[in-house]
Amino acid sequence: MSQSPQSGHPSAPLHRLLSQAADAVQGVREGRSLTDLLARVPADLRPGTQALAFTALRRLGGAEAARQQLAPKAPPPRVDSLLLVALALLWPEPEPGASPMYADHTLVDQAVHAAKVRAPASAAFINAVLRRFLRERDALVAAAGRNPLGAFNHPAWWVERLKQDWPTQWQAILAANNRPPPMTLRVHAQRATTAEYAERLAALGIGARMLGASTPQALVLDKPAPVSALPGFAEGLVSVQDAAAQLAAPLVIGAGPDQPLRPGARVLDACAAPGGKTAHLLELRPDLLLTALDADAQRLTRVQNNLNRLQQKATLKAADARRTALAPDGWWDGQPFDAILLDAPCSASGIVRRHPDVRWLRRPEDITALARIQAELLDALWPLLAPGGRLVYATCSVFRAEGQDQLDAFLQRHPEAKAHDVTGFTGHLLPLADNAPQPQPSLDGFFYALLTKP
């Protein structure tokens, strides 16, 4: 689910897609992951369902505000979720000149059709509410915009935290979160240059552009495309990975103040799943002795699948790095690592444009809990680093509690550690134009820190 849905109208009947999308939105409102919910959708309906669910979740705050005006007493969840999806899809397009996914009359007709199947007694109610929304759309949208939830399509606590962390940029971050993301590729460094691969794409009518020097393997597609349309994907010639995530591997192997890692260096990729950064490390340095660690054994299968496609090898271990490294039966063999990548569990607040359910699933207390886990991981892994080694701490978050504040606290606990500023790599990277090599936003929100041990 990491890339935005393909453009164009899904081929499946719209009323079925609306019903599936309503189930997905209802599941998110009940606290379930959209990724898991979409995995249960029939394969032939999944692309279209994803497209509708993504749009609905990006506009859910406005849709809820409008529904509260149109029907102050919330209908049953199965009806409410269908109504919210339809209202979100009837919402005015945020970009000037953009065309809606469906004509208004088509959407209303198909929403009523879906209601007749999933909740027959509600069909007349759905029809009346949607037709009233169309008659009063301008006024209802304006009224929703006076409500912070409707104006920003994020929970109030999220908006307040961004205001505190980024007082001059919070509105731009929220707006970026509500736009579909670009689809970015990583070309295998040992097999082709980005220019060569861009030519192959162009021959197939797929437009792409290269980014800056910090991400020499990155190509941003003009329009998202299925991986089956990418030449050489099955053979490992190219992978899907945002440009911000492509900064991790160069930091680990040598970007910054020190010499590149020695041949055959021991490297730990902690919290490795799903394996994109693991693979990138081995693409840049096939000689590395790399251990990919993750607390979830099931998620390690995704790491292995990635390595198989790319014809790479690493040692995979399932363990919680916070507790088992130094135990007699722990996963660590006692030999220090020359480099460690800690891509820590976090709020995912920097990749909301790719995972629009995250904002609705998180709670304020989650940030405190996640920051505690991040600190525990840093403290547990630091002793495993060899003298002269480097540790890269990464989170896909824009919240300072998971970035700069976490780094500052670690340096207070470990005054022997040295943090290095590497232009274009370290610090908070925001999903805004001023962080991107090109004039439009192209990076996810991330935080990187490079630490060395004397």
C-alpha positions as CSV (number, residue, x, y, z in Angstrom):
1,M,0.0,0.0,0.0
2,S,3.0,2.3,-0.1
3,Q,2.2,3.9,-3.4
4,S,-0.8,5.9,-4.5
5,P,-3.5,4.2,-6.5
6,Q,-3.3,4.2,-10.2
7,S,-5.1,7.0,-12.0
8,G,-8.2,6.2,-14.1
9,H,-11.5,4.8,-13.3
10,P,-11.6,1.3,-11.8
11,S,-13.2,-1.3,-14.0
12,A,-15.3,-3.1,-11.4
13,P,-18.9,-1.9,-10.8
14,L,-18.8,1.3,-8.7
15,H,-21.5,0.2,-6.2
16,R,-19.3,-2.8,-5.3
17,L,-16.2,-0.6,-4.9
18,L,-18.2,1.8,-2.8
19,S,-19.3,-0.9,-0.5
20,Q,-15.8,-2.4,-0.1
21,A,-14.4,1.1,0.5
22,A,-17.1,1.7,3.1
23,D,-16.1,-1.5,4.9
24,A,-12.4,-0.3,4.8
25,V,-13.3,3.1,6.2
26,Q,-15.5,1.5,8.9
27,G,-12.6,-0.8,9.9
28,V,-10.2,2.2,10.2
29,R,-12.6,4.1,12.3
30,E,-12.8,1.0,14.6
31,G,-9.0,1.0,14.9
32,R,-7.8,-1.5,12.2
33,S,-5.0,-1.0,9.7
34,L,-6.1,-0.2,6.1
35,T,-3.3,-2.4,4.9
36,D,-4.8,-5.4,6.6
37,L,-8.3,-4.5,5.6
38,L,-7.4,-4.2,1.9
39,A,-5.6,-7.5,2.0
40,R,-9.1,-9.1,2.7
41,V,-10.7,-7.4,-0.4
42,P,-11.1,-9.7,-3.4
43,A,-8.1,-9.2,-5.8
44,D,-10.2,-8.0,-8.7
45,L,-11.8,-5.3,-6.4
46,R,-8.6,-4.3,-4.5
47,P,-7.2,-1.6,-6.8
48,G,-10.5,0.3,-7.1
49,T,-11.3,-0.1,-3.5
50,Q,-7.9,1.2,-2.5
51,A,-8.3,4.3,-4.8
52,L,-11.7,5.1,-3.2
53,A,-10.6,4.4,0.4
54,F,-7.4,6.5,0.0
55,T,-9.5,9.5,-1.2
56,A,-12.1,9.0,1.5
57,L,-9.5,8.9,4.3
58,R,-7.8,12.0,3.0
59,R,-11.1,13.9,3.2
60,L,-12.6,12.1,6.2
61,G,-12.6,15.1,8.5
62,G,-14.5,17.2,6.1
63,A,-16.9,14.4,5.3
64,E,-17.6,13.8,9.0
65,A,-18.2,17.6,9.6
66,A,-20.6,17.7,6.7
67,R,-22.4,14.5,7.8
68,Q,-22.9,16.0,11.3
69,Q,-24.6,19.0,9.7
70,L,-26.8,16.9,7.4
71,A,-27.6,14.1,9.9
72,P,-26.7,15.2,13.5
73,K,-27.7,11.7,14.8
74,A,-25.1,9.3,13.3
75,P,-26.7,6.4,11.4
76,P,-25.5,2.8,12.1
77,P,-21.8,2.2,11.2
78,R,-22.4,0.4,8.0
79,V,-24.6,3.2,6.7
80,D,-22.4,6.0,8.1
81,S,-19.3,4.6,6.5
82,L,-20.9,4.4,3.1
83,L,-22.3,7.9,3.5
84,L,-18.9,9.3,4.5
85,V,-17.2,7.6,1.5
86,A,-19.8,9.1,-0.9
87,L,-19.5,12.6,0.7
88,A,-15.7,12.5,0.4
89,L,-15.9,11.6,-3.2
90,L,-18.4,14.4,-3.9
91,W,-16.1,16.9,-2.2
92,P,-14.7,19.6,-4.4
93,E,-11.3,18.7,-5.8
94,P,-8.5,20.6,-3.9
95,E,-6.4,21.2,-6.9
96,P,-7.6,23.8,-9.4
97,G,-8.7,22.2,-12.7
98,A,-8.7,18.7,-11.3
99,S,-11.5,16.4,-12.4
100,P,-13.6,14.4,-9.9
101,M,-13.3,10.6,-10.1
102,Y,-17.0,10.3,-11.0
103,A,-19.9,12.5,-12.1
104,D,-22.1,13.6,-9.2
105,H,-25.2,11.8,-10.5
106,T,-23.3,8.6,-11.1
107,L,-21.9,8.6,-7.6
108,V,-25.2,9.2,-5.9
109,D,-26.9,6.5,-8.0
110,Q,-24.3,4.0,-7.2
111,A,-24.1,4.8,-3.5
112,V,-27.9,4.2,-3.3
113,H,-27.4,1.0,-5.2
114,A,-24.7,-0.1,-2.7
115,A,-27.1,0.9,0.2
116,K,-29.8,-1.3,-1.2
117,V,-27.5,-4.3,-1.0
118,R,-25.7,-3.6,2.3
119,A,-28.6,-1.9,4.3
120,P,-31.8,-1.8,2.2
121,A,-33.8,0.3,4.7
122,S,-31.2,3.1,4.5
123,A,-31.3,3.6,0.7
124,A,-33.8,6.5,0.8
125,F,-31.9,8.1,3.6
126,I,-28.6,7.9,1.7
127,N,-30.3,9.3,-1.4
128,A,-31.8,12.2,0.5
129,V,-28.6,13.2,2.3
130,L,-26.4,13.1,-0.8
131,R,-28.8,15.1,-2.9
132,R,-29.1,17.7,-0.2
133,F,-25.3,17.8,0.0
134,L,-25.2,18.5,-3.8
135,R,-27.8,21.3,-3.5
136,E,-26.0,23.0,-0.6
137,R,-22.4,21.8,-1.3
138,D,-20.7,25.2,-1.3
139,A,-22.2,26.3,2.0
140,L,-21.7,22.9,3.7
141,V,-18.0,22.7,2.6
142,A,-17.4,26.3,3.8
143,A,-19.0,25.4,7.2
144,A,-16.9,22.2,7.4
145,G,-13.8,24.4,6.8
146,R,-14.5,26.4,9.9
147,N,-14.1,23.3,12.0
148,P,-10.4,22.3,12.4
149,L,-11.2,18.6,11.7
150,G,-12.9,19.6,8.4
151,A,-10.3,22.2,7.5
152,F,-7.3,20.0,7.9
153,N,-8.6,16.4,7.8
154,H,-6.4,15.5,10.7
155,P,-7.3,14.9,14.4
156,A,-7.0,18.1,16.5
157,W,-4.2,16.7,18.7
158,W,-2.1,16.0,15.5
159,V,-2.6,19.5,14.3
160,E,-1.6,21.0,17.6
161,R,1.6,18.9,17.8
162,L,2.6,20.0,14.3
163,K,1.9,23.6,15.3
164,Q,4.2,23.2,18.3
165,D,6.9,21.4,16.3
166,W,6.8,23.4,13.1
167,P,5.2,26.8,13.8
168,T,5.8,28.2,10.3
169,Q,5.3,25.0,8.3
170,W,2.5,23.1,9.9
171,Q,-0.2,24.1,7.4
172,A,2.0,23.1,4.5
173,I,2.8,19.8,6.1
174,L,-0.9,19.1,6.6
175,A,-1.7,20.1,3.0
176,A,1.1,17.8,1.7
177,N,-0.3,14.9,3.7
178,N,-3.6,15.2,1.9
179,R,-2.1,14.9,-1.6
180,P,-1.3,11.7,-3.4
181,P,2.4,10.9,-3.2
182,P,4.7,10.4,-6.2
183,M,5.9,6.9,-7.1
184,T,9.6,6.7,-6.7
185,L,11.9,3.9,-7.9
186,R,15.4,2.8,-6.8
187,V,17.5,1.5,-9.7
188,H,19.8,-1.4,-8.8
189,A,23.3,0.3,-8.5
190,Q,25.1,-2.8,-9.7
191,R,23.0,-3.3,-12.8
192,A,22.0,0.0,-14.4
193,T,22.2,3.8,-14.0
194,T,19.1,5.9,-13.5
195,A,19.7,7.5,-17.0
196,E,19.8,4.0,-18.6
197,Y,16.6,2.9,-16.8
198,A,14.8,6.2,-17.6
199,E,15.5,5.5,-21.3
200,R,13.9,2.0,-21.0
201,L,10.9,3.5,-19.3
202,A,10.6,6.2,-22.0
203,A,10.6,3.6,-24.7
204,L,7.5,2.2,-23.0
205,G,5.8,5.6,-22.8
206,I,6.5,5.9,-19.0
207,G,7.8,9.3,-18.0
208,A,10.3,9.7,-15.2
209,R,12.8,12.2,-13.8
210,M,16.0,11.8,-11.9
211,L,16.5,13.5,-8.5
212,G,19.6,15.1,-7.0
213,A,23.0,13.9,-6.0
214,S,21.9,12.6,-2.6
215,T,19.7,10.0,-4.2
216,P,21.5,9.0,-7.4
217,Q,19.5,5.8,-7.8
218,A,16.1,7.5,-7.5
219,L,13.6,8.0,-10.4
220,V,10.2,9.7,-9.8
221,L,7.5,8.5,-12.2
222,D,5.3,11.1,-13.8
223,K,2.4,8.9,-13.0
224,P,2.1,5.8,-10.7
225,A,2.3,2.5,-12.6
226,P,1.9,-1.1,-11.6
227,V,5.2,-2.9,-10.9
228,S,4.2,-5.4,-13.6
229,A,4.7,-2.5,-16.1
230,L,8.3,-1.8,-14.9
231,P,10.9,-3.5,-17.0
232,G,13.1,-5.8,-15.0
233,F,11.2,-5.5,-11.8
234,A,10.7,-9.3,-11.3
235,E,14.4,-9.7,-11.9
236,G,15.4,-7.1,-9.3
237,L,16.6,-4.4,-11.7
238,V,14.4,-1.8,-9.9
239,S,12.5,-1.5,-6.6
240,V,9.8,0.9,-5.3
241,Q,11.2,3.1,-2.5
242,D,10.7,6.8,-1.7
243,A,13.7,9.1,-2.1
244,A,13.8,9.9,1.6
245,A,14.2,6.2,2.5
246,Q,17.0,6.0,0.0
247,L,19.1,8.2,2.2
248,A,19.6,5.5,4.8
249,A,22.0,3.2,3.1
250,P,24.5,5.8,1.9
251,L,24.6,7.2,5.5
252,V,25.4,3.7,6.8
253,I,28.1,2.8,4.4
254,G,30.0,6.1,4.3
255,A,28.2,9.4,3.7
256,G,29.5,11.9,6.3
257,P,32.8,12.5,8.1
258,D,34.4,9.0,8.1
259,Q,35.8,6.7,5.5
260,P,33.5,4.2,3.9
261,L,33.0,0.8,5.7
262,R,35.8,-1.6,5.2
263,P,35.4,-4.6,2.9
264,G,33.4,-7.4,4.6
265,A,32.2,-5.1,7.3
266,R,29.7,-6.4,9.8
267,V,26.4,-4.5,9.5
268,L,23.2,-4.8,11.5
269,D,19.9,-3.7,10.1
270,A,17.7,-3.6,13.1
271,C,13.9,-3.5,12.7
272,A,14.6,-4.5,9.1
273,A,11.2,-5.5,7.7
274,P,10.0,-5.1,5.0
275,G,13.6,-5.0,3.8
276,G,13.9,-2.1,1.4
277,K,16.8,-0.6,3.2
278,T,18.4,-4.0,3.7
279,A,18.4,-4.6,0.0
280,H,19.7,-1.1,-0.7
281,L,22.7,-1.7,1.6
282,L,23.6,-4.8,-0.4
283,E,23.1,-3.1,-3.7
284,L,25.6,-0.5,-2.8
285,R,28.0,-2.9,-1.0
286,P,27.5,-6.6,-1.9
287,D,30.5,-7.5,0.3
288,L,28.8,-6.6,3.5
289,L,28.2,-9.3,6.2
290,L,24.7,-8.1,6.9
291,T,22.3,-9.3,9.7
292,A,18.6,-8.3,9.2
293,L,16.8,-8.3,12.5
294,D,13.1,-7.9,13.3
295,A,10.9,-8.7,16.2
296,D,8.2,-10.1,14.0
297,A,9.2,-13.4,12.4
298,Q,6.3,-13.2,9.9
299,R,7.4,-9.8,8.6
300,L,10.9,-11.3,8.0
301,T,9.4,-13.3,5.2
302,R,8.9,-10.1,3.3
303,V,12.6,-9.3,3.8
304,Q,13.5,-12.7,2.5
305,N,11.2,-12.2,-0.5
306,N,12.8,-8.9,-1.3
307,L,16.3,-10.5,-1.1
308,N,15.2,-13.4,-3.3
309,R,14.0,-11.1,-6.0
310,L,17.2,-9.1,-5.9
311,Q,19.4,-12.2,-5.7
312,Q,20.9,-11.1,-2.4
313,K,21.9,-12.8,0.8
314,A,21.8,-11.8,4.4
315,T,21.4,-13.5,7.8
316,L,17.9,-13.1,9.1
317,K,17.0,-13.3,12.8
318,A,13.7,-12.8,14.6
319,A,14.2,-11.2,18.0
320,D,13.5,-8.1,20.0
321,A,16.7,-6.1,20.1
322,R,15.7,-4.5,23.3
323,R,15.8,-7.6,25.4
324,T,17.6,-10.6,23.8
325,A,20.9,-9.3,22.4
326,L,23.0,-9.9,25.5
327,A,21.1,-12.9,26.9
328,P,23.0,-16.2,26.9
329,D,20.5,-17.5,24.3
330,G,20.2,-14.2,22.5
331,W,20.5,-13.5,18.8
332,W,23.9,-11.7,19.0
333,D,27.1,-13.7,18.7
334,G,29.1,-11.2,20.7
335,Q,31.1,-9.8,17.8
336,P,30.6,-6.0,17.5
337,F,29.1,-4.5,14.4
338,D,31.0,-1.9,12.3
339,A,27.7,-0.2,11.5
340,I,24.1,-0.4,12.7
341,L,21.0,0.9,11.0
342,L,18.1,1.5,13.5
343,D,15.0,2.3,11.4
344,A,12.9,2.5,14.6
345,P,9.2,1.9,15.0
346,C,7.4,5.3,15.0
347,S,4.2,7.1,14.4
348,A,4.6,7.1,10.6
349,S,3.6,10.8,10.7
350,G,6.0,11.5,7.8
351,I,4.4,9.0,5.4
352,V,0.7,9.9,5.9
353,R,0.3,10.7,2.3
354,R,1.1,7.0,1.5
355,H,-0.8,5.7,4.5
356,P,-3.8,8.0,5.0
357,D,-5.3,5.8,7.7
358,V,-2.4,6.5,10.1
359,R,-3.7,9.9,11.2
360,W,-7.0,8.3,12.2
361,L,-5.4,5.3,14.0
362,R,-2.9,7.1,16.1
363,R,-3.6,8.5,19.6
364,P,-1.6,11.2,21.5
365,E,-0.4,8.6,24.0
366,D,1.1,6.5,21.2
367,I,3.8,9.1,20.6
368,T,5.0,8.8,24.2
369,A,5.0,5.0,24.0
370,L,6.8,4.9,20.7
371,A,9.5,7.4,21.9
372,R,10.1,5.1,24.9
373,I,10.6,2.1,22.6
374,Q,13.0,4.2,20.4
375,A,15.1,5.1,23.4
376,E,15.2,1.5,24.6
377,L,16.3,0.4,21.2
378,L,19.0,3.0,21.0
379,D,20.4,2.1,24.4
380,A,20.3,-1.6,23.7
381,L,22.0,-1.4,20.3
382,W,24.7,1.1,21.3
383,P,26.9,-1.4,23.2
384,L,26.8,-3.7,20.1
385,L,28.7,-1.1,18.0
386,A,32.4,-1.4,17.6
387,P,34.7,1.4,18.5
388,G,35.0,3.7,15.5
389,G,31.6,2.3,14.2
390,R,28.6,4.3,13.1
391,L,25.0,4.0,14.0
392,V,22.2,5.6,11.9
393,Y,19.0,6.3,13.7
394,A,16.0,6.8,11.4
395,T,12.3,7.3,11.8
396,C,9.6,8.1,9.1
397,S,8.2,10.8,11.4
398,V,7.9,14.6,11.4
399,F,7.3,14.8,15.2
400,R,10.3,16.1,17.1
401,A,9.7,13.7,19.9
402,E,10.7,10.9,17.6
403,G,13.5,12.9,16.0
404,Q,15.6,15.7,17.3
405,D,14.3,15.4,20.9
406,Q,15.1,11.7,20.9
407,L,18.6,12.4,19.6
408,D,19.2,15.1,22.2
409,A,18.1,12.8,25.0
410,F,20.4,9.9,23.8
411,L,23.4,12.2,23.7
412,Q,22.7,13.3,27.3
413,R,22.6,9.6,28.3
414,H,25.7,8.7,26.2
415,P,28.1,11.7,26.2
416,E,30.7,9.6,24.5
417,A,28.6,9.4,21.3
418,K,29.2,12.0,18.6
419,A,26.5,13.2,16.3
420,H,27.4,14.4,12.8
421,D,25.5,16.8,10.6
422,V,25.6,15.6,7.0
423,T,24.0,18.2,4.6
424,G,21.1,16.7,2.7
425,F,20.9,13.6,4.9
426,T,20.6,14.3,8.6
427,G,18.0,16.1,10.7
428,H,14.3,16.4,10.0
429,L,13.3,16.1,6.4
430,L,9.8,17.4,5.8
431,P,7.5,16.5,2.8
432,L,7.8,20.0,1.4
433,A,9.3,21.5,-1.7
434,D,12.3,23.1,0.2
435,N,13.5,19.7,1.1
436,A,13.3,18.2,-2.3
437,P,15.9,18.4,-5.1
438,Q,13.1,19.5,-7.5
439,P,10.7,22.4,-7.1
440,Q,7.7,20.1,-6.2
441,P,7.4,17.9,-3.1
442,S,9.0,14.5,-3.7
443,L,10.3,13.3,-0.3
444,D,8.5,11.6,2.5
445,G,8.9,13.0,6.0
446,F,11.9,11.4,7.8
447,F,14.5,12.0,10.5
448,Y,18.1,10.8,10.3
449,A,20.9,11.0,12.8
450,L,24.4,9.7,12.3
451,L,26.3,8.7,15.5
452,T,29.8,7.5,15.8
453,K,31.5,5.8,18.8
454,P,35.1,6.7,19.7
